[in-house]
Amino acid sequence: MSIGALDAAAAYSRALTALPGLDRAAAAEPEVAPAAVTPAAGVAESGSFGAMIQSMIGDTTATLHTAETESAKQVAGKGDLIDVVTAVGAAETALNTIVAVRDRMVGAYTEIMHMQI
């Protein structure tokens, strides 16, 4: 299975539009601050599970964007390979963490749905 550059760009674009509080102009900048993602309406700023998940997604998006930026610099001949490897490693770790949390949430939901009332 091969993933083309256009597929990756389309997936990144879909990820940006899926986040409700992300400013698309800020996403075009080289560095996206995790604070660009704001909690959804009705979600408390601190202490809520939804706010924690939204913060994790924002951090992961920023990490993935940094890895893309470093990769693009390397392709253009202006970046350092060490920076690319470090950024891609951080992005991989962040993405694996999000996937693990998602899997746990789906498992917990399934377990709750199988409980008898």
N, CA, C and O atoms as CSV, one atom per row, in Angstrom:
chain,resi,resn,atom,element,x,y,z
A,1,MET,N,N,0.841,-1.175,0.000
A,1,MET,CA,C,0.000,0.000,0.000
A,1,MET,C,C,0.883,1.235,0.000
A,1,MET,O,O,1.732,1.399,0.876
A,2,SER,N,N,0.687,2.088,-0.968
A,2,SER,CA,C,1.476,3.311,-1.026
A,2,SER,C,C,0.562,4.515,-0.819
A,2,SER,O,O,-0.599,4.517,-1.228
A,3,ILE,N,N,1.106,5.518,-0.184
A,3,ILE,CA,C,0.376,6.747,0.085
A,3,ILE,C,C,1.040,7.855,-0.710
A,3,ILE,O,O,2.228,8.129,-0.536
A,4,GLY,N,N,0.279,8.486,-1.577
A,4,GLY,CA,C,0.820,9.566,-2.381
A,4,GLY,C,C,0.859,10.873,-1.624
A,4,GLY,O,O,0.218,11.029,-0.585
A,5,ALA,N,N,1.614,11.801,-2.154
A,5,ALA,CA,C,1.730,13.113,-1.517
A,5,ALA,C,C,0.390,13.827,-1.498
A,5,ALA,O,O,0.080,14.527,-0.534
A,6,LEU,N,N,-0.406,13.665,-2.535
A,6,LEU,CA,C,-1.709,14.326,-2.567
A,6,LEU,C,C,-2.669,13.712,-1.553
A,6,LEU,O,O,-3.500,14.418,-0.980
A,7,ASP,N,N,-2.561,12.399,-1.327
A,7,ASP,CA,C,-3.390,11.762,-0.303
A,7,ASP,C,C,-3.063,12.318,1.080
A,7,ASP,O,O,-3.964,12.586,1.875
A,8,ALA,N,N,-1.782,12.489,1.361
A,8,ALA,CA,C,-1.371,13.028,2.655
A,8,ALA,C,C,-1.840,14.466,2.820
A,8,ALA,O,O,-2.288,14.856,3.898
A,9,ALA,N,N,-1.739,15.250,1.762
A,9,ALA,CA,C,-2.188,16.645,1.834
A,9,ALA,C,C,-3.694,16.718,2.040
A,9,ALA,O,O,-4.179,17.558,2.799
A,10,ALA,N,N,-4.433,15.844,1.370
A,10,ALA,CA,C,-5.890,15.829,1.533
A,10,ALA,C,C,-6.270,15.417,2.956
A,10,ALA,O,O,-7.186,15.990,3.547
A,11,ALA,N,N,-5.567,14.423,3.505
A,11,ALA,CA,C,-5.855,13.989,4.875
A,11,ALA,C,C,-5.540,15.095,5.877
A,11,ALA,O,O,-6.281,15.297,6.839
A,12,TYR,N,N,-4.449,15.801,5.651
A,12,TYR,CA,C,-4.083,16.906,6.540
A,12,TYR,C,C,-5.127,18.011,6.466
A,12,TYR,O,O,-5.484,18.600,7.486
A,13,SER,N,N,-5.612,18.291,5.271
A,13,SER,CA,C,-6.645,19.315,5.096
A,13,SER,C,C,-7.928,18.922,5.813
A,13,SER,O,O,-8.566,19.754,6.458
A,14,ARG,N,N,-8.308,17.643,5.698
A,14,ARG,CA,C,-9.505,17.174,6.394
A,14,ARG,C,C,-9.337,17.272,7.903
A,14,ARG,O,O,-10.283,17.611,8.614
A,15,ALA,N,N,-8.131,16.977,8.398
A,15,ALA,CA,C,-7.873,17.069,9.837
A,15,ALA,C,C,-7.988,18.506,10.321
A,15,ALA,O,O,-8.491,18.758,11.416
A,16,LEU,N,N,-7.524,19.447,9.509
A,16,LEU,CA,C,-7.615,20.855,9.896
A,16,LEU,C,C,-9.060,21.323,9.943
A,16,LEU,O,O,-9.432,22.086,10.834
A,17,THR,N,N,-9.881,20.877,8.997
A,17,THR,CA,C,-11.273,21.322,8.983
A,17,THR,C,C,-12.096,20.621,10.051
A,17,THR,O,O,-13.155,21.117,10.435
A,18,ALA,N,N,-11.625,19.466,10.544
A,18,ALA,CA,C,-12.371,18.731,11.559
A,18,ALA,C,C,-12.250,19.364,12.937
A,18,ALA,O,O,-13.117,19.153,13.784
A,19,LEU,N,N,-11.198,20.132,13.179
A,19,LEU,CA,C,-11.019,20.755,14.481
A,19,LEU,C,C,-11.798,22.067,14.529
A,19,LEU,O,O,-11.539,22.971,13.735
A,20,PRO,N,N,-12.761,22.178,15.468
A,20,PRO,CA,C,-13.658,23.335,15.463
A,20,PRO,C,C,-12.995,24.666,15.762
A,20,PRO,O,O,-13.408,25.673,15.186
A,21,GLY,N,N,-11.996,24.731,16.624
A,21,GLY,CA,C,-11.454,26.019,17.032
A,21,GLY,C,C,-10.180,26.413,16.309
A,21,GLY,O,O,-9.570,27.426,16.652
A,22,LEU,N,N,-9.766,25.643,15.324
A,22,LEU,CA,C,-8.498,25.922,14.665
A,22,LEU,C,C,-8.670,26.986,13.605
A,22,LEU,O,O,-9.528,26.875,12.730
A,23,ASP,N,N,-7.859,28.003,13.688
A,23,ASP,CA,C,-7.881,29.089,12.718
A,23,ASP,C,C,-7.042,28.673,11.517
A,23,ASP,O,O,-5.853,28.391,11.665
A,24,ARG,N,N,-7.642,28.630,10.331
A,24,ARG,CA,C,-6.936,28.155,9.140
A,24,ARG,C,C,-5.782,29.080,8.773
A,24,ARG,O,O,-4.788,28.612,8.217
A,25,ALA,N,N,-5.876,30.353,9.057
A,25,ALA,CA,C,-4.761,31.266,8.773
A,25,ALA,C,C,-3.586,30.939,9.674
A,25,ALA,O,O,-2.436,30.990,9.237
A,26,ALA,N,N,-3.861,30.604,10.927
A,26,ALA,CA,C,-2.787,30.236,11.853
A,26,ALA,C,C,-2.173,28.907,11.453
A,26,ALA,O,O,-0.986,28.685,11.689
A,27,ALA,N,N,-2.959,28.012,10.848
A,27,ALA,CA,C,-2.451,26.707,10.440
A,27,ALA,C,C,-1.471,26.828,9.287
A,27,ALA,O,O,-0.648,25.936,9.085
A,28,ALA,N,N,-1.542,27.901,8.535
A,28,ALA,CA,C,-0.633,28.090,7.410
A,28,ALA,C,C,0.748,28.545,7.872
A,28,ALA,O,O,1.705,28.497,7.098
A,29,GLU,N,N,0.862,28.986,9.125
A,29,GLU,CA,C,2.144,29.416,9.675
A,29,GLU,C,C,3.038,28.203,9.891
A,29,GLU,O,O,2.528,27.089,10.012
A,30,PRO,N,N,4.367,28.383,9.944
A,30,PRO,CA,C,5.268,27.264,10.155
A,30,PRO,C,C,5.076,26.572,11.500
A,30,PRO,O,O,5.229,25.353,11.590
A,31,GLU,N,N,4.750,27.313,12.527
A,31,GLU,CA,C,4.530,26.738,13.842
A,31,GLU,C,C,3.083,26.976,14.252
A,31,GLU,O,O,2.617,28.115,14.238
A,32,VAL,N,N,2.364,25.911,14.618
A,32,VAL,CA,C,0.994,26.039,15.098
A,32,VAL,C,C,1.019,25.837,16.595
A,32,VAL,O,O,1.430,24.785,17.084
A,33,ALA,N,N,0.581,26.838,17.313
A,33,ALA,CA,C,0.556,26.740,18.765
A,33,ALA,C,C,-0.588,25.833,19.195
A,33,ALA,O,O,-1.680,25.932,18.634
A,34,PRO,N,N,-0.377,24.948,20.175
A,34,PRO,CA,C,-1.451,24.094,20.655
A,34,PRO,C,C,-2.631,24.891,21.192
A,34,PRO,O,O,-3.746,24.371,21.238
A,35,ALA,N,N,-2.417,26.137,21.600
A,35,ALA,CA,C,-3.495,26.958,22.131
A,35,ALA,C,C,-4.460,27.402,21.040
A,35,ALA,O,O,-5.481,28.016,21.349
A,36,ALA,N,N,-4.167,27.110,19.761
A,36,ALA,CA,C,-5.053,27.501,18.672
A,36,ALA,C,C,-6.355,26.722,18.706
A,36,ALA,O,O,-7.339,27.146,18.101
A,37,VAL,N,N,-6.382,25.592,19.400
A,37,VAL,CA,C,-7.592,24.790,19.514
A,37,VAL,C,C,-8.300,25.186,20.792
A,37,VAL,O,O,-7.708,25.149,21.871
A,38,THR,N,N,-9.571,25.569,20.678
A,38,THR,CA,C,-10.333,25.968,21.855
A,38,THR,C,C,-11.362,24.905,22.166
A,38,THR,O,O,-11.854,24.247,21.249
A,39,PRO,N,N,-11.704,24.714,23.427
A,39,PRO,CA,C,-12.696,23.722,23.785
A,39,PRO,C,C,-14.051,24.050,23.168
A,39,PRO,O,O,-14.388,25.215,22.959
A,40,ALA,N,N,-14.812,23.012,22.883
A,40,ALA,CA,C,-16.133,23.191,22.293
A,40,ALA,C,C,-17.068,23.843,23.303
A,40,ALA,O,O,-16.809,23.823,24.506
A,41,ALA,N,N,-18.152,24.419,22.803
A,41,ALA,CA,C,-19.129,25.061,23.676
A,41,ALA,C,C,-19.713,24.024,24.629
A,41,ALA,O,O,-20.037,22.910,24.218
A,42,GLY,N,N,-19.846,24.387,25.887
A,42,GLY,CA,C,-20.410,23.483,26.876
A,42,GLY,C,C,-19.350,22.636,27.574
A,42,GLY,O,O,-19.675,21.921,28.522
A,43,VAL,N,N,-18.110,22.695,27.141
A,43,VAL,CA,C,-17.040,21.932,27.765
A,43,VAL,C,C,-16.268,22.878,28.673
A,43,VAL,O,O,-15.843,23.951,28.245
A,44,ALA,N,N,-16.091,22.483,29.909
A,44,ALA,CA,C,-15.376,23.331,30.866
A,44,ALA,C,C,-13.916,23.453,30.454
A,44,ALA,O,O,-13.351,22.534,29.862
A,45,GLU,N,N,-13.312,24.589,30.770
A,45,GLU,CA,C,-11.929,24.852,30.396
A,45,GLU,C,C,-10.954,23.878,31.049
A,45,GLU,O,O,-10.025,23.402,30.396
A,46,SER,N,N,-11.156,23.581,32.319
A,46,SER,CA,C,-10.185,22.724,32.997
A,46,SER,C,C,-10.894,21.576,33.684
A,46,SER,O,O,-12.025,21.714,34.150
A,47,GLY,N,N,-10.223,20.454,33.739
A,47,GLY,CA,C,-10.741,19.332,34.489
A,47,GLY,C,C,-11.689,18.429,33.747
A,47,GLY,O,O,-12.054,17.386,34.289
A,48,SER,N,N,-12.112,18.753,32.556
A,48,SER,CA,C,-13.044,17.869,31.873
A,48,SER,C,C,-12.301,16.950,30.914
A,48,SER,O,O,-11.247,17.299,30.382
A,49,PHE,N,N,-12.862,15.793,30.709
A,49,PHE,CA,C,-12.263,14.808,29.824
A,49,PHE,C,C,-12.262,15.309,28.386
A,49,PHE,O,O,-11.290,15.105,27.658
A,50,GLY,N,N,-13.340,15.961,27.977
A,50,GLY,CA,C,-13.424,16.492,26.619
A,50,GLY,C,C,-12.349,17.523,26.341
A,50,GLY,O,O,-11.763,17.542,25.259
A,51,ALA,N,N,-12.087,18.390,27.325
A,51,ALA,CA,C,-11.049,19.408,27.152
A,51,ALA,C,C,-9.673,18.762,27.055
A,51,ALA,O,O,-8.817,19.220,26.298
A,52,MET,N,N,-9.464,17.699,27.820
A,52,MET,CA,C,-8.179,17.006,27.766
A,52,MET,C,C,-7.976,16.358,26.390
A,52,MET,O,O,-6.891,16.447,25.815
A,53,ILE,N,N,-9.008,15.715,25.872
A,53,ILE,CA,C,-8.918,15.071,24.562
A,53,ILE,C,C,-8.698,16.121,23.477
A,53,ILE,O,O,-7.877,15.929,22.580
A,54,GLN,N,N,-9.420,17.212,23.560
A,54,GLN,CA,C,-9.264,18.269,22.558
A,54,GLN,C,C,-7.852,18.866,22.608
A,54,GLN,O,O,-7.273,19.184,21.569
A,55,SER,N,N,-7.312,19.013,23.795
A,55,SER,CA,C,-5.951,19.508,23.940
A,55,SER,C,C,-4.944,18.524,23.345
A,55,SER,O,O,-3.986,18.933,22.688
A,56,MET,N,N,-5.160,17.229,23.575
A,56,MET,CA,C,-4.272,16.211,23.008
A,56,MET,C,C,-4.312,16.234,21.484
A,56,MET,O,O,-3.277,16.104,20.831
A,57,ILE,N,N,-5.492,16.397,20.924
A,57,ILE,CA,C,-5.632,16.441,19.465
A,57,ILE,C,C,-4.933,17.679,18.909
A,57,ILE,O,O,-4.260,17.606,17.881
A,58,GLY,N,N,-5.092,18.805,19.583
A,58,GLY,CA,C,-4.418,20.028,19.146
A,58,GLY,C,C,-2.900,19.891,19.203
A,58,GLY,O,O,-2.200,20.329,18.289
A,59,ASP,N,N,-2.389,19.282,20.280
A,59,ASP,CA,C,-0.949,19.073,20.404
A,59,ASP,C,C,-0.436,18.127,19.320
A,59,ASP,O,O,0.633,18.340,18.747
A,60,THR,N,N,-1.212,17.086,19.050
A,60,THR,CA,C,-0.810,16.124,18.021
A,60,THR,C,C,-0.810,16.773,16.650
A,60,THR,O,O,0.098,16.533,15.854
A,61,THR,N,N,-1.808,17.589,16.363
A,61,THR,CA,C,-1.871,18.285,15.078
A,61,THR,C,C,-0.666,19.215,14.917
A,61,THR,O,O,-0.065,19.289,13.845
A,62,ALA,N,N,-0.328,19.912,15.985
A,62,ALA,CA,C,0.832,20.807,15.929
A,62,ALA,C,C,2.118,20.019,15.699
A,62,ALA,O,O,2.981,20.447,14.933
A,63,THR,N,N,2.248,18.873,16.360
A,63,THR,CA,C,3.439,18.036,16.202
A,63,THR,C,C,3.534,17.493,14.782
A,63,THR,O,O,4.616,17.476,14.194
A,64,LEU,N,N,2.404,17.046,14.226
A,64,LEU,CA,C,2.392,16.539,12.861
A,64,LEU,C,C,2.734,17.650,11.866
A,64,LEU,O,O,3.449,17.420,10.891
A,65,HIS,N,N,2.221,18.847,12.118
A,65,HIS,CA,C,2.509,19.976,11.230
A,65,HIS,C,C,3.999,20.330,11.289
A,65,HIS,O,O,4.604,20.648,10.265
A,66,THR,N,N,4.583,20.275,12.480
A,66,THR,CA,C,6.010,20.546,12.614
A,66,THR,C,C,6.831,19.515,11.841
A,66,THR,O,O,7.809,19.863,11.179
A,67,ALA,N,N,6.430,18.251,11.926
A,67,ALA,CA,C,7.135,17.203,11.179
A,67,ALA,C,C,7.030,17.436,9.678
A,67,ALA,O,O,8.002,17.246,8.946
A,68,GLU,N,N,5.843,17.849,9.217
A,68,GLU,CA,C,5.676,18.163,7.793
A,68,GLU,C,C,6.567,19.328,7.374
A,68,GLU,O,O,7.191,19.293,6.314
A,69,THR,N,N,6.619,20.343,8.203
A,69,THR,CA,C,7.435,21.515,7.897
A,69,THR,C,C,8.913,21.145,7.817
A,69,THR,O,O,9.614,21.561,6.894
A,70,GLU,N,N,9.380,20.367,8.781
A,70,GLU,CA,C,10.783,19.944,8.781
A,70,GLU,C,C,11.088,19.067,7.563
A,70,GLU,O,O,12.160,19.182,6.969
A,71,SER,N,N,10.156,18.199,7.195
A,71,SER,CA,C,10.348,17.348,6.014
A,71,SER,C,C,10.422,18.195,4.745
A,71,SER,O,O,11.252,17.953,3.868
A,72,ALA,N,N,9.547,19.186,4.663
A,72,ALA,CA,C,9.553,20.060,3.484
A,72,ALA,C,C,10.855,20.847,3.398
A,72,ALA,O,O,11.386,21.052,2.307
A,73,LYS,N,N,11.374,21.291,4.547
A,73,LYS,CA,C,12.655,22.003,4.552
A,73,LYS,C,C,13.778,21.090,4.044
A,73,LYS,O,O,14.642,21.521,3.280
A,74,GLN,N,N,13.755,19.824,4.478
A,74,GLN,CA,C,14.782,18.873,4.065
A,74,GLN,C,C,14.710,18.607,2.564
A,74,GLN,O,O,15.739,18.538,1.891
A,75,VAL,N,N,13.487,18.458,2.042
A,75,VAL,CA,C,13.314,18.220,0.610
A,75,VAL,C,C,13.823,19.418,-0.187
A,75,VAL,O,O,14.403,19.253,-1.260
A,76,ALA,N,N,13.605,20.615,0.335
A,76,ALA,CA,C,14.070,21.828,-0.340
A,76,ALA,C,C,15.567,22.048,-0.162
A,76,ALA,O,O,16.135,22.957,-0.765
A,77,GLY,N,N,16.205,21.227,0.656
A,77,GLY,CA,C,17.644,21.357,0.868
A,77,GLY,C,C,18.018,22.380,1.915
A,77,GLY,O,O,19.185,22.761,2.013
A,78,LYS,N,N,17.053,22.836,2.703
A,78,LYS,CA,C,17.324,23.864,3.704
A,78,LYS,C,C,17.252,23.344,5.136
A,78,LYS,O,O,17.503,24.090,6.083
A,79,GLY,N,N,16.913,22.079,5.296
A,79,GLY,CA,C,16.742,21.540,6.639
A,79,GLY,C,C,17.841,20.570,7.013
A,79,GLY,O,O,18.645,20.159,6.177
A,80,ASP,N,N,17.859,20.216,8.277
A,80,ASP,CA,C,18.831,19.274,8.805
A,80,ASP,C,C,18.139,17.930,9.007
A,80,ASP,O,O,17.014,17.878,9.505
A,81,LEU,N,N,18.799,16.855,8.628
A,81,LEU,CA,C,18.213,15.522,8.720
A,81,LEU,C,C,17.901,15.147,10.165
A,81,LEU,O,O,16.905,14.471,10.423
A,82,ILE,N,N,18.722,15.566,11.094
A,82,ILE,CA,C,18.479,15.274,12.518
A,82,ILE,C,C,17.162,15.899,12.970
A,82,ILE,O,O,16.397,15.267,13.699
A,83,ASP,N,N,16.891,17.133,12.547
A,83,ASP,CA,C,15.636,17.794,12.902
A,83,ASP,C,C,14.437,17.046,12.321
A,83,ASP,O,O,13.399,16.926,12.972
A,84,VAL,N,N,14.582,16.549,11.103
A,84,VAL,CA,C,13.497,15.803,10.466
A,84,VAL,C,C,13.213,14.519,11.235
A,84,VAL,O,O,12.058,14.211,11.530
A,85,VAL,N,N,14.255,13.777,11.558
A,85,VAL,CA,C,14.083,12.510,12.275
A,85,VAL,C,C,13.473,12.756,13.652
A,85,VAL,O,O,12.597,12.008,14.085
A,86,THR,N,N,13.928,13.788,14.335
A,86,THR,CA,C,13.386,14.109,15.654
A,86,THR,C,C,11.912,14.498,15.562
A,86,THR,O,O,11.097,14.034,16.360
A,87,ALA,N,N,11.568,15.343,14.599
A,87,ALA,CA,C,10.179,15.786,14.444
A,87,ALA,C,C,9.274,14.637,14.044
A,87,ALA,O,O,8.156,14.531,14.549
A,88,VAL,N,N,9.730,13.777,13.148
A,88,VAL,CA,C,8.912,12.631,12.727
A,88,VAL,C,C,8.740,11.651,13.884
A,88,VAL,O,O,7.663,11.080,14.055
A,89,GLY,N,N,9.788,11.452,14.676
A,89,GLY,CA,C,9.676,10.575,15.847
A,89,GLY,C,C,8.671,11.110,16.861
A,89,GLY,O,O,7.871,10.354,17.411
A,90,ALA,N,N,8.719,12.409,17.102
A,90,ALA,CA,C,7.758,13.026,18.032
A,90,ALA,C,C,6.338,12.922,17.482
A,90,ALA,O,O,5.395,12.677,18.235
A,91,ALA,N,N,6.185,13.108,16.175
A,91,ALA,CA,C,4.856,13.009,15.566
A,91,ALA,C,C,4.339,11.583,15.651
A,91,ALA,O,O,3.158,11.368,15.923
A,92,GLU,N,N,5.204,10.614,15.423
A,92,GLU,CA,C,4.795,9.213,15.502
A,92,GLU,C,C,4.346,8.855,16.913
A,92,GLU,O,O,3.334,8.179,17.096
A,93,THR,N,N,5.101,9.310,17.909
A,93,THR,CA,C,4.742,9.043,19.301
A,93,THR,C,C,3.402,9.686,19.657
A,93,THR,O,O,2.560,9.057,20.298
A,94,ALA,N,N,3.207,10.925,19.244
A,94,ALA,CA,C,1.950,11.623,19.531
A,94,ALA,C,C,0.769,10.929,18.856
A,94,ALA,O,O,-0.293,10.773,19.459
A,95,LEU,N,N,0.960,10.515,17.607
A,95,LEU,CA,C,-0.122,9.844,16.888
A,95,LEU,C,C,-0.438,8.486,17.509
A,95,LEU,O,O,-1.607,8.114,17.618
A,96,ASN,N,N,0.589,7.743,17.916
A,96,ASN,CA,C,0.359,6.462,18.587
A,96,ASN,C,C,-0.386,6.650,19.903
A,96,ASN,O,O,-1.225,5.825,20.263
A,97,THR,N,N,-0.087,7.727,20.622
A,97,THR,CA,C,-0.790,8.006,21.874
A,97,THR,C,C,-2.264,8.291,21.618
A,97,THR,O,O,-3.131,7.778,22.325
A,98,ILE,N,N,-2.548,9.106,20.609
A,98,ILE,CA,C,-3.946,9.421,20.281
A,98,ILE,C,C,-4.701,8.161,19.867
A,98,ILE,O,O,-5.846,7.962,20.272
A,99,VAL,N,N,-4.072,7.319,19.073
A,99,VAL,CA,C,-4.715,6.080,18.630
A,99,VAL,C,C,-4.984,5.161,19.822
A,99,VAL,O,O,-6.041,4.535,19.891
A,100,ALA,N,N,-4.037,5.074,20.761
A,100,ALA,CA,C,-4.234,4.236,21.945
A,100,ALA,C,C,-5.385,4.758,22.802
A,100,ALA,O,O,-6.190,3.975,23.306
A,101,VAL,N,N,-5.464,6.079,22.968
A,101,VAL,CA,C,-6.562,6.660,23.746
A,101,VAL,C,C,-7.896,6.392,23.044
A,101,VAL,O,O,-8.884,6.042,23.690
A,102,ARG,N,N,-7.917,6.557,21.730
A,102,ARG,CA,C,-9.141,6.281,20.975
A,102,ARG,C,C,-9.571,4.829,21.143
A,102,ARG,O,O,-10.753,4.552,21.348
A,103,ASP,N,N,-8.624,3.904,21.057
A,103,ASP,CA,C,-8.950,2.487,21.206
A,103,ASP,C,C,-9.511,2.184,22.594
A,103,ASP,O,O,-10.447,1.398,22.739
A,104,ARG,N,N,-8.929,2.813,23.605
A,104,ARG,CA,C,-9.431,2.623,24.980
A,104,ARG,C,C,-10.843,3.187,25.130
A,104,ARG,O,O,-11.692,2.587,25.789
A,105,MET,N,N,-11.084,4.340,24.515
A,105,MET,CA,C,-12.419,4.949,24.605
A,105,MET,C,C,-13.451,4.077,23.907
A,105,MET,O,O,-14.548,3.883,24.433
A,106,VAL,N,N,-13.128,3.553,22.749
A,106,VAL,CA,C,-14.053,2.679,22.027
A,106,VAL,C,C,-14.294,1.406,22.824
A,106,VAL,O,O,-15.425,0.925,22.896
A,107,GLY,N,N,-13.247,0.858,23.422
A,107,GLY,CA,C,-13.407,-0.337,24.253
A,107,GLY,C,C,-14.290,-0.078,25.460
A,107,GLY,O,O,-15.131,-0.908,25.805
A,108,ALA,N,N,-14.106,1.069,26.106
A,108,ALA,CA,C,-14.934,1.414,27.264
A,108,ALA,C,C,-16.385,1.616,26.848
A,108,ALA,O,O,-17.297,1.182,27.550
A,109,TYR,N,N,-16.603,2.269,25.714
A,109,TYR,CA,C,-17.958,2.476,25.216
A,109,TYR,C,C,-18.620,1.139,24.915
A,109,TYR,O,O,-19.783,0.930,25.259
A,110,THR,N,N,-17.888,0.236,24.274
A,110,THR,CA,C,-18.449,-1.073,23.946
A,110,THR,C,C,-18.806,-1.840,25.221
A,110,THR,O,O,-19.855,-2.479,25.302
A,111,GLU,N,N,-17.914,-1.766,26.215
A,111,GLU,CA,C,-18.175,-2.443,27.474
A,111,GLU,C,C,-19.409,-1.863,28.160
A,111,GLU,O,O,-20.223,-2.617,28.694
A,112,ILE,N,N,-19.563,-0.564,28.156
A,112,ILE,CA,C,-20.739,0.067,28.763
A,112,ILE,C,C,-22.008,-0.342,28.018
A,112,ILE,O,O,-23.039,-0.596,28.641
A,113,MET,N,N,-21.938,-0.406,26.702
A,113,MET,CA,C,-23.117,-0.782,25.920
A,113,MET,C,C,-23.526,-2.229,26.149
A,113,MET,O,O,-24.694,-2.567,25.959
A,114,HIS,N,N,-22.597,-3.094,26.554
A,114,HIS,CA,C,-22.919,-4.492,26.826
A,114,HIS,C,C,-23.426,-4.724,28.254
A,114,HIS,O,O,-23.875,-5.825,28.574
A,115,MET,N,N,-23.361,-3.710,29.106
A,115,MET,CA,C,-23.852,-3.846,30.477
A,115,MET,C,C,-25.359,-3.941,30.482
A,115,MET,O,O,-26.052,-3.261,29.725
A,116,GLN,N,N,-25.849,-4.801,31.353
A,116,GLN,CA,C,-27.298,-4.926,31.477
A,116,GLN,C,C,-27.798,-3.907,32.502
A,116,GLN,O,O,-27.146,-3.616,33.505
A,117,ILE,N,N,-28.961,-3.391,32.207
A,117,ILE,CA,C,-29.544,-2.370,33.096
A,117,ILE,C,C,-30.447,-3.043,34.105
A,117,ILE,O,O,-31.040,-2.370,34.948
